Amino acid sequence: MFAETAELHRSITMRLQQVVDCLNGLSEAQLNFVPPLPGANSPYVLAAHTLGNARAWVLGIACGRDVGRDRPAEFRATGADAAALREGLARLEREMADALEELTPTDLDRRFVPAKVLWGENEPREISVRSALLQVVEHASLHLGHLHVTRDLALAAG
């Protein structure tokens, strides 16, 4: 893996690990607690969605692997504990390392319009492979902040 891709991989992996670590110590009720605010999500949903987004964007969009995504299912996710998310992260880390290893410096500048099913909300627009990887860093960082606030609310609610 060349230097820029290795740095992007490190940054993505670090943020995803922080997302999953934020679930440590939460009970089943706290993992699935949804704050009484419009559009709010539980800590479990935030983590599941963040991992789903990273998988779709790194493996599918940036690396061109054949992956599916059921984004609505990410927002229905629940769990008794975070074990499945930890296992999913470990698997995703291995898959990302393998996929990113295949990229060359020239690949990062390649431009394309991603498939709608992997993109998420809104219509896809032309991006580069580098932009796709940076989007994962940005998206995970955004939801990590949401997750910290939601965790605090869940703990306060009991």
N, C-alpha and C positions, 0 to 999 in steps of 0.2 A: 504494500500500500504506500503510495507516495505521500509526501508531507501534508499537503492541503487536505486530501481525503482522510488521512489519519487524524488530523485535527478536527475535522467535521464529525468524524465517527466518535471521537472522544467526547466532544461536546454533546452530541445527541445521546450517547450512552450515559453520560453523567446526569443529564437532566431526567432521562427516563428512570434511572436508578433513584433519583431524589423523589420522583413521583411515587414510585412503589414504596420507598422507605417512609413516606408521609403517612402511609396506612398502618405502620407499626403501632401496636398497642390499642388499636380501635376494636371495640366489640362488634359483633354482627349488627346490632342496632345502629351503632355509630357509623360503620362502613356504609350502611344503606340509608342513613339519615339524609333527607332532602330539606334544606332550609325553606321556610314558608315565604319564598320570594318568587315572583314570576320568572320562569326559565331556569331556576336553580337546579343543580344536579347533586347527587350524593358523591361522597369521596370515591366510592367504588366505580361509579359511572365515569367520573372525571379521569380516573386512572385507566379504565378500560378504553375509553375514547382516545386518550393520549397515546396509548400503545397501539390502538388500531390505526390511528392517523400515521404514526411513525412507520408502521409496517407497510401501509399503502403507499406512502410517499417515498420512503427509502427504497424498498424492494420493488414495488410496482412502477412508480413514476420515475424515480431517478435511475434505477438499475434495469428497468424494463423486464422484470421478472413477471411471470404469469401468476398474479395473486388476485384473489377476490376480496371484496369488502362489503360487509353488511353494516353500514354506518348507523342505520336506525337501531340495530341490535346493540350497538355500543351504548346507546342511551337507555336501553332496558336492562342492562347488566346488573346483577345482584350477586352477592356471595356471602357465605357464612364466615369466611376469612379471606385473607389475601393470597393464599397459597397458589391458586390458579393464575393470578396475575404475576406472582414471582416466577412461576414456571414459564409463563408466556414471555416474560422479559428475558429470561435466560435463553430461551429458544430464539427470540428475536435478535438478541445480541450476537449469537452464533451466525444466524442467517445474514445479518447486516455485515458482519466482518467478511464472510465469504463473498457476498455480492459486491461490496465496495472494493475488495481486493482486485476485482476484474476491471475497474474503471481506470482509464488513463487520464493524464492531465488534459488532453484534447477533449475527452468526453464531457468534462465539466462545462464546456462552452456550448455543447450541442443544444439547439433550441427545438422545441416541439410543443404540441398542444396535448396535454394528458387526457386520458379517458375520463369521462364524467363520473363513472362509478367509483373511481379512486379519488377524484378531486374533492368531493364533499359538496358543501353548499355553493350556490351561484354557478355560473357557467365557467368552464375552464378557459384559461387564456394561455397564450404562448409564454413559456418560461424556459430557462436553461436547467441543466442537471444541477449545477451549482445552486441556483435559486431554489430548486426543490429541496435540496439538503438544508439550506439555510432556513427555509420555511419550517422544517421539522424542529430546528432549534428554537425558532420564534414561537411556534405553536406549543411546544412542550413547556417553554418558559411561562407563557401566558397561563396555561392550565395549572402549572405548579403554584402560581400565585393564587388562583381560584381555590386550589386544593388546600392550601394553608389556611385560608379564611374559612372554608367549609369545615375543615377539621376542627378549628377552634369553636365554631358554632355547634358541631356535633358533640364535642366534649362538654360544652356548656349546657346542652340540652339533656345530658346524662346518657 
